[in-house]
Amino acid sequence: MKKASLLLILLLQLFSAKVYADTTPTIVASAVPDAVVKGDQLRLMYTINTQNIKTFRPPVIQYFDVLMGPSRSQQSQTSYVNGKRTFSSSITYTYILMATKEGDFTIPPATIIANGTSITSNPVKIKVLPPDADTQDSSSSSSTNGKKNSSISGKSLFVVAALSKTNVYAQEAIELTYKVYTTLDLRGCALLKAPDFNGFRTEEIKLPRTKSFTMERYNGTNYKSVLMYKYLLFPQRSGKLQLPTAEFEATIAQRVESSDPFDAFFNGMGSYAEVKKRIRTTPKSIQVKALPTNQPASFLGGVGRFTLSSTISKQKIKANEAITLTLTLAGSGNMKLIKTPVIDFPSDFELYDPKVTNQLTTSSTGMTGKKTFEYLVIPRHAGKYTIPSLAFTYFDYAQKKYKTLQTEAYTIDVEKGDDTAQVSVNYTQQEDVKVLGNDIRYIKLGDAPLRAKEDILFGSLTYILWYLLPFLLFAMALFIYRRQIKENANVIKKRTKSANKVAVKRLRKAEQLMKKNQKNDFYDEVLRAMWGYVGDKLTISTANLNKDSIEDTMRSQQIPDEIVNALLHVLNDCEFARYAPGDESEVMDKVYSAAIQLISEMENLIKR
């Protein structure tokens, strides 16, 4: 027994060693928080994704007092995904530091030796802010005499609308951010009224849903700050544009002190209450300069910095085969607002609407990424053709001038294909219908005899009947419409008439739930079908719909007792079957069959 235990332990150690050996070691350094006030504490952590560590060499830490560390903690986890066993482990070295000097500091990397390899971590940047001259908030959120103070000063809670630029060209991207600053216990902040972005095209930059506070010094005071919203603005006209006020509603937790000694004994210094506070941004103005007037014809509205490239699928094809010309516009700017370039293809080419694909991300400089234009064309005649180069002009706001990019020209060698005449209609350029492949069509000769011209339609009986037909159709439609209104006015009759249809629809859904073995949903759907059918068929209002009223109504209408008892039995089965032992599928099938049979019998008895 002892030998077997030792063998098992040895196998586990060998397996663990193999897992560690197969893992590529990494070490990641982080500081929480990464911005503190002088005299505050923070945690410096080094996380290693393996436990097979031979040596850990800590960094040289300056300008911080090491209060504790490094403390070592180990984590391991085993999971099974699709039957495959996955094992992960890590070690974390943690320091507790206290900031002793103001400024921006970088803690150098730490080093580990794992699996015979030396690996270094990333450096960590930490910002240390100076302490406030007066740390006591003048608008203290505490209160006396058991009353909370709902007066919150603008210095302890405010929101700042910041623009990356205030003097730009039209179509030049501007980054707008809304950041909340507070010294209070802020629990939430929601946008109540967004500004009117009149004169701008906007694009919201998505931020993480989970907001985190960072320490930041603003106007000589340390605040907890959180970035709430970020937008990208593209001015659409020149002149002075106004960015109106945005309104937010903040939720602050305030302490409510109590003068009651018993309450103070059980609740400490007091309880907390949430206070709502509306805060507004100050309006902003942006000076927008018009683009220079010497715009080339190849200017398509692009403002930023771009590159242009082109490719073609084939340069040697047969007539009536398709080729694809692709333009790729890459860079940063108002990418979404750039118009689709028009290429001057040969007249014998049939052109389809280009396919436009955007692969863009938003950044402070605008839309960054690439925009692809795919042109599908079909040459209809044999010969050599030239697709001319395309000129694309954009405005570079950094250099304050227009720049033109040029694609290469392509020579297409089209060999003879099908001689059949091809009819081409170019919907893109709105040209006339063209007959390609034949210049002259000959008169078709044949032995068919000449026929006399038909009689004139005007004034004939057929002509008069075509005038009368719309009036007859209108009268018929009016008759059917009035009849439908009369039937819909009789609510009771309409409910009774549609009862079977509604019940059958619900039972079909119940059948699908039964096949999926969704027990609770199946019985709920059968109950809805039966209650709804009985209420509509017997014209019982929803407020009075219960088993007693159903039984009384059915007996008053002289419905046989076996039908009444069967209905009550089905309702009871649906309510208790989900808790009954036995084969669930067999019970559901029994209840479903009984409901179908009961509705069929009641339809035959109650004719309305």
TAGIKA-V295107 format. One record per pair of residues at least 24 apart in sequence whose ideal C-beta (glycine too) atoms are under 10 Angstrom apart, sorted by the first residue. I is the first residue (numbers start at 1). GAP is how many residues later the second one is. Records with the same first field share a line. If there is no record, write none. Layout:
I = GAP, GAP
//
This chain:
15 = 72
16 = 35, 36, 60, 71, 73
17 = 35
19 = 31, 32, 33, 57, 66, 67, 68, 69, 70
20 = 29, 30, 31, 32, 33, 67, 69, 94, 95
21 = 29, 31, 93, 94, 95
22 = 28, 65, 93
23 = 26, 27, 28, 29, 64, 65, 66, 67, 91, 92
24 = 25, 26, 90, 91, 93, 95
25 = 24, 25, 27, 28, 87, 88, 89, 90, 91, 92, 93, 94
26 = 24, 64, 86, 88, 93, 95
27 = 26, 29, 64, 66, 82, 83, 84, 85, 87, 92, 93, 94, 95
28 = 62, 64, 93, 94
29 = 30, 64, 78, 79, 80, 81, 91, 92, 93, 94, 95
30 = 91, 92, 94
31 = 64, 66, 76, 93, 94, 95, 96
32 = 62
33 = 93, 94, 179, 180, 181, 182, 191
34 = 90, 91, 92, 93, 180, 181
35 = 64, 69, 90, 91, 92, 93, 94, 178, 179, 180, 181, 182, 187, 189, 190
36 = 28, 61, 62, 63, 90, 91, 92, 93, 178, 179, 186
37 = 62, 65, 90, 91, 92, 93, 94, 95, 98, 178, 180, 185
38 = 60, 61, 62, 63, 64, 65, 90, 91, 92, 93, 184
39 = 59, 60, 61, 89, 91, 92
40 = 57, 58, 59, 88, 89, 91, 175, 182
41 = 24, 26, 27, 55, 56, 57, 58
42 = 53, 54, 55, 56, 57, 84, 86
43 = 25, 26, 51, 52, 53, 54
44 = 25, 26, 49, 50, 51, 52, 53, 63, 66, 80, 82
45 = 24, 25, 26, 28, 47, 48, 49, 50, 79
46 = 24, 26, 45, 46, 47, 48, 49, 63, 64, 65, 66, 75, 76, 78
47 = 26, 28, 43, 44, 45, 46, 47, 74
48 = 41, 42, 43, 44, 45, 62, 64, 66, 71, 73
49 = 39, 40, 41, 42, 65
50 = 38, 39, 40, 41, 62, 64, 65, 69
51 = 24, 25, 38, 39, 40, 63
52 = 37, 39, 62, 63, 64
53 = 38, 40, 59, 60, 61, 62, 66
54 = 58, 59, 60, 61, 62, 63, 64
55 = 56, 57, 58, 59, 63
56 = 35, 37, 54, 55, 56, 57, 58
57 = 52, 53, 54, 55, 56, 61, 63
58 = 35, 37, 50, 52, 53
59 = 36, 48, 49, 50, 51, 52, 61, 62, 64, 65
60 = 47, 48, 50
61 = 34, 36, 44, 46, 47
62 = 38, 39, 43, 44, 45, 46
63 = 34, 36, 37, 38, 39, 40, 42, 44, 63, 65
64 = 31, 32, 33, 34, 35, 36, 37, 41, 43, 62, 64
65 = 31, 32, 33, 34, 35
66 = 29, 30, 31, 32
67 = 28, 29, 30, 31
68 = 26, 27, 28, 29
69 = 24, 25, 26, 27, 28
70 = 24, 25, 26, 40
71 = 24, 25
97 = 29
99 = 27, 28, 29, 30
100 = 28
101 = 27, 29
102 = 25, 26, 27, 28, 29, 115
103 = 24, 25, 26, 27
104 = 24
127 = 87, 88, 89, 90
128 = 87
129 = 86, 87, 88, 92, 93, 94
130 = 87, 90, 92
131 = 91
132 = 51, 85, 88, 89, 90, 91
133 = 87, 88
134 = 87
135 = 48, 86, 87
137 = 45, 46, 47, 84
139 = 44, 45
140 = 44, 114, 115
141 = 42, 43, 44, 111, 112, 113, 114, 115, 131, 132, 134
142 = 112, 113, 114, 115, 127, 128
143 = 111, 112, 113, 114, 115, 127, 130
144 = 112, 113, 114, 115
145 = 112, 113, 114
146 = 110, 111, 112, 113, 114, 117, 124
147 = 109, 110, 111, 112
148 = 106, 107, 108, 109, 122, 123, 124, 125, 126, 127
149 = 105, 106, 107, 126
150 = 102, 104, 123, 125, 126, 127
151 = 124, 126
152 = 30, 32, 98, 100, 102, 123, 125, 127
153 = 30, 31
154 = 125, 126
155 = 26, 28, 64, 66, 68
156 = 25, 26, 27, 28, 65, 67, 96, 121
157 = 24, 25, 26, 27, 29, 32, 66, 91, 93, 95, 120, 122
158 = 24, 60, 65, 90, 92, 121, 122, 123, 124
159 = 30, 32, 67, 69, 70, 87, 88, 89, 91, 120, 121, 122, 123
160 = 58, 65, 121, 122
161 = 34, 68, 70, 82, 83, 84, 85, 119, 120, 121, 122, 123
162 = 65, 68, 119, 122
163 = 70, 80, 121, 122, 123
164 = 68, 69, 200, 201
165 = 68, 121, 122, 199, 232
166 = 77, 118, 119, 120, 121, 122
167 = 119, 120, 121, 122
168 = 65, 66, 67, 70, 73, 118, 119, 120, 121, 135, 229
169 = 66, 69, 119, 120, 121, 122, 123, 134, 226, 227, 228, 231
170 = 29, 64, 65, 66, 67, 68, 69, 118, 119, 120, 121, 131, 133, 164, 225, 227
171 = 30, 63, 64, 65, 66, 117, 120, 130, 131, 132, 133, 162, 163, 166, 167, 195, 223, 224, 226
172 = 61, 62, 63, 116, 117, 119, 131, 132, 161, 162, 193, 194, 223, 225, 226
173 = 28, 30, 59, 60, 61, 62, 130, 131, 159, 160, 161, 162, 189, 190, 191, 192, 193, 194, 195, 224
174 = 26, 57, 58, 59, 60, 61, 67, 69, 112, 114, 190, 192
175 = 30, 55, 56, 57, 58, 187, 188, 189, 190, 191
176 = 24, 26, 28, 29, 53, 54, 55, 56, 57, 67, 70, 108, 110
177 = 28, 30, 50, 51, 52, 53, 54, 187
178 = 48, 49, 50, 51, 52, 53, 68, 70, 103
179 = 35, 37, 39, 44, 46, 47, 48, 49, 50, 51
180 = 31, 33, 43, 44, 45, 46, 47, 48, 49, 68, 70, 99
181 = 35, 37, 38, 40, 41, 42, 43, 44, 45, 98
182 = 31, 41, 42, 43, 44, 68, 70, 95, 97
183 = 38, 39, 40, 41
184 = 39, 40, 66, 68, 69, 70, 91, 93
185 = 39, 66, 67, 68, 69, 70, 87, 89
186 = 25, 27, 38, 40, 64, 65, 66, 67, 91
187 = 63, 64, 65, 66, 85, 87, 88
188 = 61, 62, 63, 64, 65, 86, 88
189 = 37, 39, 40, 59, 60, 61, 62, 63, 88, 90
190 = 38, 58, 59, 60, 61
191 = 37, 38, 55, 56, 57, 58
192 = 54, 55, 56, 57, 86, 87, 88
193 = 51, 52, 53, 54, 55, 56, 85, 87
194 = 35, 37, 50, 52, 53
195 = 36, 47, 48, 49, 50, 51, 52, 86, 88, 89
196 = 46, 47, 48, 49, 50
197 = 34, 36, 37, 39, 44, 46, 47
198 = 38, 39, 43, 44, 45, 46
199 = 34, 35, 36, 37, 38, 39, 40, 41, 42, 43, 44, 87, 89
200 = 31, 32, 33, 34, 35, 36, 37, 41, 43, 86, 88
201 = 31, 32, 33, 34, 35, 133, 135, 136
202 = 29, 30, 31, 32
203 = 27, 28, 29, 30, 31, 131, 133, 157, 159, 163, 164
204 = 25, 26, 27, 28, 158
205 = 24, 25, 26, 27, 156, 157, 158, 159
206 = 24, 156
230 = 132, 134
231 = 131
232 = 102, 130, 131, 132, 133, 134, 135
233 = 53
234 = 69, 99, 100, 102, 103, 132, 133
235 = 51, 52, 53, 54, 68, 99
236 = 52, 101
237 = 51, 53
238 = 49, 50, 51, 52, 53
239 = 47, 48, 49, 50, 51
240 = 45, 46, 47, 48
241 = 43, 44, 45, 46, 47
242 = 41, 42, 43, 44
243 = 38, 39, 40, 41, 42, 43
244 = 36, 37, 39, 40
245 = 35, 36, 37, 38, 39
246 = 33, 34, 35, 36, 37, 38
247 = 31, 32, 33, 34
248 = 29, 30, 31, 32, 33
249 = 27, 28, 29, 30
250 = 25, 26, 27, 28, 29
251 = 24, 25, 26
252 = 24, 25
289 = 108, 111
291 = 104, 106, 109, 111
292 = 103, 108, 109, 110
294 = 107, 108
295 = 98, 100, 107
296 = 95, 96, 97, 106, 108
297 = 94, 96
298 = 43, 44, 92, 93, 94, 95, 96, 104, 106, 107, 108
299 = 40, 92, 93, 94, 95, 96, 103, 105
300 = 29, 37, 38, 39, 40, 41, 42, 92, 93, 94
301 = 32, 33, 36, 37, 38, 92, 93, 94
302 = 27, 29, 31, 32, 33, 35, 36, 37, 69, 90, 91, 92, 93, 94, 100, 101, 103
303 = 30, 31, 32, 34, 35, 63, 91, 92, 93, 94
304 = 27, 28, 29, 30, 31, 34, 61, 62, 63, 64, 90, 91, 92, 93, 94
305 = 25, 26, 27, 28, 60, 61, 63, 89, 90, 91, 92, 93, 94, 98
306 = 24, 25, 26, 27, 29, 32, 64, 65, 86, 88, 90, 97, 99
307 = 24, 63, 85, 98
308 = 33, 82, 83, 84, 86, 96, 97, 98, 99
309 = 61, 96, 98, 99
310 = 33, 63, 65, 77, 79, 80, 96, 97, 98, 99, 100
311 = 63, 96, 97, 99
312 = 63, 65, 75, 96, 98, 100
313 = 61, 63
314 = 96, 98, 99
315 = 72, 95, 96, 97, 98, 99
316 = 95, 96, 97, 98, 99
317 = 61, 62, 95, 96, 97, 98, 100
318 = 61, 64, 95, 96, 97, 98, 99, 100
319 = 29, 59, 60, 61, 62, 63, 64, 95, 96, 97, 98, 99, 100, 103, 117, 118
320 = 30, 58, 59, 60, 61, 94, 97, 98, 100, 102, 116, 117
321 = 57, 58, 93, 94, 96
322 = 28, 30, 54, 55, 56, 57
323 = 26, 52, 53, 54, 55, 56, 64, 87, 89, 91
324 = 30, 31, 50, 51, 52, 53
325 = 26, 29, 48, 49, 50, 51, 52, 62, 65, 82, 85, 87
326 = 28, 29, 31, 46, 47, 48, 49
327 = 27, 29, 44, 45, 46, 47, 48, 63, 65, 80
328 = 29, 31, 42, 43, 44, 45, 46, 79
329 = 40, 41, 42, 43, 44, 63, 65, 76
330 = 29, 38, 39, 40, 41, 42
331 = 34, 35, 36, 37, 38, 39, 40, 63, 74
332 = 28, 29, 31, 32, 33, 34, 35, 36, 37
333 = 32, 33, 34, 35, 61, 62, 63, 64
334 = 32, 33, 60, 61
335 = 24, 25, 27, 31, 32, 33, 34, 35, 36
336 = 24, 30, 31, 35
337 = 29, 30
338 = 29, 33, 35, 54, 56
340 = 31, 33, 35
341 = 32, 34, 49, 50, 51, 66
342 = 33, 48, 86, 87
343 = 30, 32, 34, 44, 45, 46, 47, 64
344 = 42, 43, 44, 45, 46
345 = 30, 32, 34, 40, 41, 42, 43, 67, 81, 83, 84
346 = 31, 33, 34, 35, 37, 38, 39, 40, 41, 42, 66, 68
347 = 33, 34, 38, 79, 82, 84, 87, 89
348 = 29, 30, 31, 32, 33, 34, 35, 37, 66, 74, 76, 86, 88
349 = 26, 28, 29, 30, 31, 32, 36, 38, 63, 65, 75, 77
350 = 26, 27, 28, 29, 30, 72, 74, 75, 76, 78, 84, 86
351 = 24, 25, 26, 27, 73, 75, 76, 77, 78, 80
352 = 24, 25, 26, 74, 75, 76
353 = 74, 75
354 = 74
375 = 53
377 = 35
378 = 44, 46
379 = 33, 34, 35, 36, 38
380 = 34, 37, 38, 41, 42, 43, 44, 54, 56, 57
381 = 33, 35, 36, 41, 55, 56
382 = 31, 32, 33, 34, 35, 37
383 = 29, 30, 31, 32, 33
384 = 27, 28, 29, 30
385 = 25, 26, 27, 28, 29
386 = 24, 25, 26
387 = 24, 25
491 = 48
492 = 44, 47, 116
493 = 46, 115
494 = 42
495 = 37, 40, 41, 42, 43, 44, 45, 113
496 = 40, 41, 42, 43, 110, 111, 112
497 = 39, 40, 111
498 = 38, 39
499 = 33, 34, 35, 36, 37, 38, 39, 40, 100, 103, 104, 107, 109
500 = 33, 36, 37, 99, 100, 102, 103, 106
501 = 32, 35
502 = 26, 27, 30, 31, 34
503 = 25, 26, 27, 28, 29, 30, 31, 33, 34, 92, 93, 96, 99, 100
504 = 25, 29, 92, 95
505 = 24
506 = 24, 25, 26, 27, 89
507 = 26, 85, 88, 89, 92
510 = 64, 78, 81, 82, 85, 86
511 = 77, 78, 81, 85
513 = 75, 79
514 = 70, 71, 74, 75, 77, 78
515 = 70, 73
517 = 67, 68, 71
518 = 70
519 = 58, 59, 65, 66, 68, 69
520 = 58
522 = 52, 55, 56, 62, 65, 66, 69, 70
523 = 50, 51, 52, 53, 54, 55, 64, 65, 68
524 = 50, 54
525 = 49
526 = 44, 45, 47, 48, 51, 62, 65, 66, 68, 69
527 = 43, 44, 47, 48, 68
528 = 46
529 = 45, 66, 67, 70
530 = 37, 40, 41, 44, 61, 64, 65, 68, 69
531 = 40, 43
533 = 34, 62, 65, 66, 69, 70
534 = 33, 37, 64, 65, 68
537 = 62, 65, 66, 68, 69, 71
538 = 64, 68, 70
539 = 69
547 = 24, 25
554 = 48, 51, 52
557 = 48, 49
558 = 47
559 = 42, 43, 46, 47
560 = 41, 45
562 = 39
563 = 35, 38, 39, 42, 43
566 = 28, 29, 31, 32, 35, 36
567 = 27, 28, 31, 32, 34, 35
569 = 25, 29
570 = 24, 25, 27, 28, 29
571 = 24
//
